[in-house]
Amino acid sequence: MENMFDLTGKVAVVTGASSGLGADAALAYAKAGADVALLARRVEKLNEVKAEIEKTGHKVIAVGCDVTKEESVKEAMQKVIDTFGHIDILLNNAGVAVRGGVDNMTEEEWDKSFDTNVKGIFFACKYVIPHMKERSYGKIVNIASVNAVIADKNDMFIRHSYNASKSAVLGLTKGMACSYARYGITVNAIGPALFESEMTAGTLFKSEQFLNAYNAMNPAGRPGSRGELNGTVLYFSSDASSYVQGQFVIVDGGGSLV
C-alpha cells in the first residue's frame, strides 16, 4: 500500500522551530523523508535542532528570522528557495501567549500577540504562496490553538489577545483555503491544547494547582506529550490530506468536549 504520509523529496519550512512543538514537527518531517528549513530568531537554539535533524541524513538549514518583520521573512524564504530550489510545506508554528484581559493589558501586549500569531503567518504566506502557485502544489499548516474556540474563566490564565489572535488564524486559514485551492495548495489549521514546551514549562507546568485542575477536567486526564501533535501535522502536510481544505483539527485529549 502506498505510504501517503511519505515526504521524500519534499522541502518543509517550519517557523518557530527553535524549541517545543516546532522543533518536534521539524524532526518528524525529516523522519518522514523531507528536507527541512528551520526558522526562528534564536539561531543558537536552531543549530541545536539542526544537529538533531542531521542525524536523520536529510538536508537541513537554520535561518535566523523574525516573523514579525516583513523583510526578515522575505529574506529567509528566498534563502530557503536558493538552497533547496523549492518549498512544498509551510508550517506556521511561531506564536506567543500573552496573559491578561482587555481591562488590564497594554496596547504593546495586545500588538505582540497579533504581530506574531497573525501577521507572522501573513508574511510567511505572502512570500511562499506565489512560489507554490507557480508549481501548482503546496501544503500550508497553521498552528492555531484550542483557545481559538474556547476560553478560561480563571483569572490566572486569562489571555484575551491570545484568544482573539488564534481565532483570527482560523479566519485567515479559511480565506486562504478558498482562494488557493485552485492552485493545488491546501491550507488547514491545528488547535493544540496544553503541551509541555519551553513556552509552558516555565509557567503553566510550574503550577501544580493548575495542572491538577486541567487533568481533572480533561477526559484524557493529562496534558499532551512531545510528539503527539506530529501525526496531525504530517497528515495536513502530506498527500493524505489532498482533498482537505480549510479545516481545523483540535488536539486536546477531548478537553473541548466538556
Contacts in CASP RR format, 6 or more apart in sequence:
PFRMAT RR
TARGET T0000
AUTHOR 0000-0000-0000
METHOD contacts of the structure
MODEL  1
MENMFDLTGKVAVVTGASSGLGADAALAYAKAGADVALLARRVEKLNEVK
AEIEKTGHKVIAVGCDVTKEESVKEAMQKVIDTFGHIDILLNNAGVAVRG
GVDNMTEEEWDKSFDTNVKGIFFACKYVIPHMKERSYGKIVNIASVNAVI
ADKNDMFIRHSYNASKSAVLGLTKGMACSYARYGITVNAIGPALFESEMT
AGTLFKSEQFLNAYNAMNPAGRPGSRGELNGTVLYFSSDASSYVQGQFVI
VDGGGSLV
4 238 0 8 1.000
4 239 0 8 1.000
4 240 0 8 1.000
5 32 0 8 1.000
5 234 0 8 1.000
5 235 0 8 1.000
5 238 0 8 1.000
5 240 0 8 1.000
6 32 0 8 1.000
6 33 0 8 1.000
6 238 0 8 1.000
7 29 0 8 1.000
7 32 0 8 1.000
7 33 0 8 1.000
7 34 0 8 1.000
7 88 0 8 1.000
7 89 0 8 1.000
7 234 0 8 1.000
7 237 0 8 1.000
7 238 0 8 1.000
8 32 0 8 1.000
8 33 0 8 1.000
8 34 0 8 1.000
9 33 0 8 1.000
9 34 0 8 1.000
9 35 0 8 1.000
9 88 0 8 1.000
10 29 0 8 1.000
10 33 0 8 1.000
10 34 0 8 1.000
10 35 0 8 1.000
10 88 0 8 1.000
10 89 0 8 1.000
11 34 0 8 1.000
11 35 0 8 1.000
11 36 0 8 1.000
11 37 0 8 1.000
11 80 0 8 1.000
11 84 0 8 1.000
11 85 0 8 1.000
11 86 0 8 1.000
11 87 0 8 1.000
11 88 0 8 1.000
11 89 0 8 1.000
12 26 0 8 1.000
12 29 0 8 1.000
12 34 0 8 1.000
12 35 0 8 1.000
12 36 0 8 1.000
12 37 0 8 1.000
12 88 0 8 1.000
12 89 0 8 1.000
12 90 0 8 1.000
12 91 0 8 1.000
12 237 0 8 1.000
13 36 0 8 1.000
13 37 0 8 1.000
13 39 0 8 1.000
13 77 0 8 1.000
13 80 0 8 1.000
13 87 0 8 1.000
13 89 0 8 1.000
13 90 0 8 1.000
13 91 0 8 1.000
13 124 0 8 1.000
13 128 0 8 1.000
14 22 0 8 1.000
14 25 0 8 1.000
14 26 0 8 1.000
14 29 0 8 1.000
14 36 0 8 1.000
14 37 0 8 1.000
14 38 0 8 1.000
14 39 0 8 1.000
14 91 0 8 1.000
14 93 0 8 1.000
15 39 0 8 1.000
15 40 0 8 1.000
15 65 0 8 1.000
15 67 0 8 1.000
15 90 0 8 1.000
15 91 0 8 1.000
15 92 0 8 1.000
15 93 0 8 1.000
15 94 0 8 1.000
15 120 0 8 1.000
15 124 0 8 1.000
16 22 0 8 1.000
16 39 0 8 1.000
16 40 0 8 1.000
16 67 0 8 1.000
16 93 0 8 1.000
16 94 0 8 1.000
16 95 0 8 1.000
17 23 0 8 1.000
17 25 0 8 1.000
17 26 0 8 1.000
17 38 0 8 1.000
17 39 0 8 1.000
17 40 0 8 1.000
17 46 0 8 1.000
17 49 0 8 1.000
17 93 0 8 1.000
18 38 0 8 1.000
18 40 0 8 1.000
18 41 0 8 1.000
18 42 0 8 1.000
18 45 0 8 1.000
18 46 0 8 1.000
18 49 0 8 1.000
19 45 0 8 1.000
19 49 0 8 1.000
19 197 0 8 1.000
19 198 0 8 1.000
19 199 0 8 1.000
20 195 0 8 1.000
20 197 0 8 1.000
20 198 0 8 1.000
20 199 0 8 1.000
20 226 0 8 1.000
21 93 0 8 1.000
21 143 0 8 1.000
21 192 0 8 1.000
21 195 0 8 1.000
21 197 0 8 1.000
21 229 0 8 1.000
22 91 0 8 1.000
22 93 0 8 1.000
23 49 0 8 1.000
23 52 0 8 1.000
24 226 0 8 1.000
24 227 0 8 1.000
24 229 0 8 1.000
24 230 0 8 1.000
25 91 0 8 1.000
25 93 0 8 1.000
25 229 0 8 1.000
25 230 0 8 1.000
25 233 0 8 1.000
26 36 0 8 1.000
26 38 0 8 1.000
26 49 0 8 1.000
26 53 0 8 1.000
26 60 0 8 1.000
26 91 0 8 1.000
27 49 0 8 1.000
27 52 0 8 1.000
27 53 0 8 1.000
27 56 0 8 1.000
28 227 0 8 1.000
28 230 0 8 1.000
28 231 0 8 1.000
28 233 0 8 1.000
28 234 0 8 1.000
29 36 0 8 1.000
29 89 0 8 1.000
29 91 0 8 1.000
29 234 0 8 1.000
29 237 0 8 1.000
30 36 0 8 1.000
30 53 0 8 1.000
30 56 0 8 1.000
30 57 0 8 1.000
30 58 0 8 1.000
30 60 0 8 1.000
31 56 0 8 1.000
32 234 0 8 1.000
32 238 0 8 1.000
33 56 0 8 1.000
33 58 0 8 1.000
34 58 0 8 1.000
34 88 0 8 1.000
34 89 0 8 1.000
35 58 0 8 1.000
35 59 0 8 1.000
35 60 0 8 1.000
35 84 0 8 1.000
36 53 0 8 1.000
36 58 0 8 1.000
36 59 0 8 1.000
36 60 0 8 1.000
36 61 0 8 1.000
37 60 0 8 1.000
37 61 0 8 1.000
37 63 0 8 1.000
37 79 0 8 1.000
37 80 0 8 1.000
37 83 0 8 1.000
37 84 0 8 1.000
37 87 0 8 1.000
38 46 0 8 1.000
38 49 0 8 1.000
38 50 0 8 1.000
38 53 0 8 1.000
38 60 0 8 1.000
38 61 0 8 1.000
38 62 0 8 1.000
38 63 0 8 1.000
39 46 0 8 1.000
39 63 0 8 1.000
39 64 0 8 1.000
39 65 0 8 1.000
39 67 0 8 1.000
39 76 0 8 1.000
39 94 0 8 1.000
40 46 0 8 1.000
40 64 0 8 1.000
40 65 0 8 1.000
40 94 0 8 1.000
41 64 0 8 1.000
41 65 0 8 1.000
41 66 0 8 1.000
43 62 0 8 1.000
43 64 0 8 1.000
46 62 0 8 1.000
46 63 0 8 1.000
46 64 0 8 1.000
47 62 0 8 1.000
49 62 0 8 1.000
50 60 0 8 1.000
50 61 0 8 1.000
50 62 0 8 1.000
53 60 0 8 1.000
54 60 0 8 1.000
59 84 0 8 1.000
61 79 0 8 1.000
61 80 0 8 1.000
61 83 0 8 1.000
63 76 0 8 1.000
63 79 0 8 1.000
63 80 0 8 1.000
64 72 0 8 1.000
64 76 0 8 1.000
65 72 0 8 1.000
65 73 0 8 1.000
65 75 0 8 1.000
65 76 0 8 1.000
66 72 0 8 1.000
66 73 0 8 1.000
67 73 0 8 1.000
67 94 0 8 1.000
67 116 0 8 1.000
67 119 0 8 1.000
67 120 0 8 1.000
67 121 0 8 1.000
67 123 0 8 1.000
67 124 0 8 1.000
68 115 0 8 1.000
68 116 0 8 1.000
68 119 0 8 1.000
68 120 0 8 1.000
68 123 0 8 1.000
69 123 0 8 1.000
70 123 0 8 1.000
70 126 0 8 1.000
73 120 0 8 1.000
73 123 0 8 1.000
73 124 0 8 1.000
73 126 0 8 1.000
73 127 0 8 1.000
74 123 0 8 1.000
74 127 0 8 1.000
77 87 0 8 1.000
77 124 0 8 1.000
77 127 0 8 1.000
77 128 0 8 1.000
77 131 0 8 1.000
78 127 0 8 1.000
80 87 0 8 1.000
81 87 0 8 1.000
81 131 0 8 1.000
86 131 0 8 1.000
86 135 0 8 1.000
87 128 0 8 1.000
87 131 0 8 1.000
87 132 0 8 1.000
87 138 0 8 1.000
88 132 0 8 1.000
88 137 0 8 1.000
88 138 0 8 1.000
88 139 0 8 1.000
89 138 0 8 1.000
89 139 0 8 1.000
89 140 0 8 1.000
89 141 0 8 1.000
89 237 0 8 1.000
90 124 0 8 1.000
90 125 0 8 1.000
90 128 0 8 1.000
90 138 0 8 1.000
90 139 0 8 1.000
90 140 0 8 1.000
90 141 0 8 1.000
91 141 0 8 1.000
91 143 0 8 1.000
91 233 0 8 1.000
91 237 0 8 1.000
92 120 0 8 1.000
92 121 0 8 1.000
92 124 0 8 1.000
92 125 0 8 1.000
92 140 0 8 1.000
92 141 0 8 1.000
92 142 0 8 1.000
92 143 0 8 1.000
93 143 0 8 1.000
94 116 0 8 1.000
94 120 0 8 1.000
95 116 0 8 1.000
95 117 0 8 1.000
95 143 0 8 1.000
96 112 0 8 1.000
96 113 0 8 1.000
96 116 0 8 1.000
96 117 0 8 1.000
96 162 0 8 1.000
96 199 0 8 1.000
97 113 0 8 1.000
97 159 0 8 1.000
97 162 0 8 1.000
97 199 0 8 1.000
98 105 0 8 1.000
98 109 0 8 1.000
98 110 0 8 1.000
98 112 0 8 1.000
98 113 0 8 1.000
98 159 0 8 1.000
98 161 0 8 1.000
98 162 0 8 1.000
99 157 0 8 1.000
99 158 0 8 1.000
99 159 0 8 1.000
100 109 0 8 1.000
100 158 0 8 1.000
100 159 0 8 1.000
100 160 0 8 1.000
100 161 0 8 1.000
101 158 0 8 1.000
101 159 0 8 1.000
101 160 0 8 1.000
101 161 0 8 1.000
102 160 0 8 1.000
105 160 0 8 1.000
105 161 0 8 1.000
109 161 0 8 1.000
110 161 0 8 1.000
112 161 0 8 1.000
113 161 0 8 1.000
113 162 0 8 1.000
113 164 0 8 1.000
113 165 0 8 1.000
114 161 0 8 1.000
114 164 0 8 1.000
114 165 0 8 1.000
114 168 0 8 1.000
116 165 0 8 1.000
117 162 0 8 1.000
117 165 0 8 1.000
117 166 0 8 1.000
117 168 0 8 1.000
117 169 0 8 1.000
118 165 0 8 1.000
118 168 0 8 1.000
118 169 0 8 1.000
118 172 0 8 1.000
121 142 0 8 1.000
121 169 0 8 1.000
121 172 0 8 1.000
122 172 0 8 1.000
125 140 0 8 1.000
125 176 0 8 1.000
128 140 0 8 1.000
129 140 0 8 1.000
129 176 0 8 1.000
129 180 0 8 1.000
129 185 0 8 1.000
132 138 0 8 1.000
132 140 0 8 1.000
132 180 0 8 1.000
132 183 0 8 1.000
132 184 0 8 1.000
132 185 0 8 1.000
133 180 0 8 1.000
133 183 0 8 1.000
133 185 0 8 1.000
136 183 0 8 1.000
136 184 0 8 1.000
137 184 0 8 1.000
137 185 0 8 1.000
138 184 0 8 1.000
138 185 0 8 1.000
138 186 0 8 1.000
139 185 0 8 1.000
139 186 0 8 1.000
139 236 0 8 1.000
139 237 0 8 1.000
139 238 0 8 1.000
139 241 0 8 1.000
140 176 0 8 1.000
140 185 0 8 1.000
140 186 0 8 1.000
140 187 0 8 1.000
140 188 0 8 1.000
141 188 0 8 1.000
141 189 0 8 1.000
141 190 0 8 1.000
141 233 0 8 1.000
141 236 0 8 1.000
141 237 0 8 1.000
142 169 0 8 1.000
142 172 0 8 1.000
142 173 0 8 1.000
142 187 0 8 1.000
142 188 0 8 1.000
142 189 0 8 1.000
142 190 0 8 1.000
143 169 0 8 1.000
143 189 0 8 1.000
143 190 0 8 1.000
143 191 0 8 1.000
143 192 0 8 1.000
144 166 0 8 1.000
144 167 0 8 1.000
144 169 0 8 1.000
144 170 0 8 1.000
144 173 0 8 1.000
144 189 0 8 1.000
144 190 0 8 1.000
144 191 0 8 1.000
144 248 0 8 1.000
145 162 0 8 1.000
145 166 0 8 1.000
145 191 0 8 1.000
145 192 0 8 1.000
145 193 0 8 1.000
146 191 0 8 1.000
146 192 0 8 1.000
146 193 0 8 1.000
146 250 0 8 1.000
146 251 0 8 1.000
146 252 0 8 1.000
146 255 0 8 1.000
146 256 0 8 1.000
147 159 0 8 1.000
147 162 0 8 1.000
147 163 0 8 1.000
147 166 0 8 1.000
148 163 0 8 1.000
148 166 0 8 1.000
148 167 0 8 1.000
148 169 0 8 1.000
148 170 0 8 1.000
148 191 0 8 1.000
148 248 0 8 1.000
149 167 0 8 1.000
149 170 0 8 1.000
149 248 0 8 1.000
149 250 0 8 1.000
149 256 0 8 1.000
150 256 0 8 1.000
151 158 0 8 1.000
151 163 0 8 1.000
152 158 0 8 1.000
152 159 0 8 1.000
154 210 0 8 1.000
154 213 0 8 1.000
156 207 0 8 1.000
156 210 0 8 1.000
157 204 0 8 1.000
157 210 0 8 1.000
166 191 0 8 1.000
169 189 0 8 1.000
170 189 0 8 1.000
170 248 0 8 1.000
173 187 0 8 1.000
173 188 0 8 1.000
173 189 0 8 1.000
173 246 0 8 1.000
173 248 0 8 1.000
174 246 0 8 1.000
175 187 0 8 1.000
175 246 0 8 1.000
176 185 0 8 1.000
176 187 0 8 1.000
177 186 0 8 1.000
177 187 0 8 1.000
177 188 0 8 1.000
177 245 0 8 1.000
177 246 0 8 1.000
178 245 0 8 1.000
178 246 0 8 1.000
180 187 0 8 1.000
181 245 0 8 1.000
186 236 0 8 1.000
186 241 0 8 1.000
186 242 0 8 1.000
186 244 0 8 1.000
186 245 0 8 1.000
186 246 0 8 1.000
187 245 0 8 1.000
187 246 0 8 1.000
188 236 0 8 1.000
188 241 0 8 1.000
188 244 0 8 1.000
188 245 0 8 1.000
188 246 0 8 1.000
188 247 0 8 1.000
188 248 0 8 1.000
188 249 0 8 1.000
189 246 0 8 1.000
189 247 0 8 1.000
189 248 0 8 1.000
189 249 0 8 1.000
190 229 0 8 1.000
190 232 0 8 1.000
190 233 0 8 1.000
190 236 0 8 1.000
190 248 0 8 1.000
190 249 0 8 1.000
190 250 0 8 1.000
190 251 0 8 1.000
191 248 0 8 1.000
191 249 0 8 1.000
191 250 0 8 1.000
191 251 0 8 1.000
191 252 0 8 1.000
192 224 0 8 1.000
192 229 0 8 1.000
192 251 0 8 1.000
192 252 0 8 1.000
193 218 0 8 1.000
193 223 0 8 1.000
193 224 0 8 1.000
193 250 0 8 1.000
193 251 0 8 1.000
193 252 0 8 1.000
193 253 0 8 1.000
193 254 0 8 1.000
193 255 0 8 1.000
193 256 0 8 1.000
194 200 0 8 1.000
194 204 0 8 1.000
194 214 0 8 1.000
194 223 0 8 1.000
194 224 0 8 1.000
194 252 0 8 1.000
195 223 0 8 1.000
195 224 0 8 1.000
195 225 0 8 1.000
195 226 0 8 1.000
195 228 0 8 1.000
195 229 0 8 1.000
196 205 0 8 1.000
196 223 0 8 1.000
196 224 0 8 1.000
196 225 0 8 1.000
196 226 0 8 1.000
204 210 0 8 1.000
204 211 0 8 1.000
205 211 0 8 1.000
205 223 0 8 1.000
211 223 0 8 1.000
214 223 0 8 1.000
215 221 0 8 1.000
215 222 0 8 1.000
215 223 0 8 1.000
217 255 0 8 1.000
217 258 0 8 1.000
218 252 0 8 1.000
218 253 0 8 1.000
218 254 0 8 1.000
218 255 0 8 1.000
218 258 0 8 1.000
219 253 0 8 1.000
219 254 0 8 1.000
219 255 0 8 1.000
219 257 0 8 1.000
219 258 0 8 1.000
220 253 0 8 1.000
220 254 0 8 1.000
220 255 0 8 1.000
221 253 0 8 1.000
224 251 0 8 1.000
224 253 0 8 1.000
228 251 0 8 1.000
229 251 0 8 1.000
232 249 0 8 1.000
232 251 0 8 1.000
234 240 0 8 1.000
235 241 0 8 1.000
236 244 0 8 1.000
236 249 0 8 1.000
250 256 0 8 1.000
END
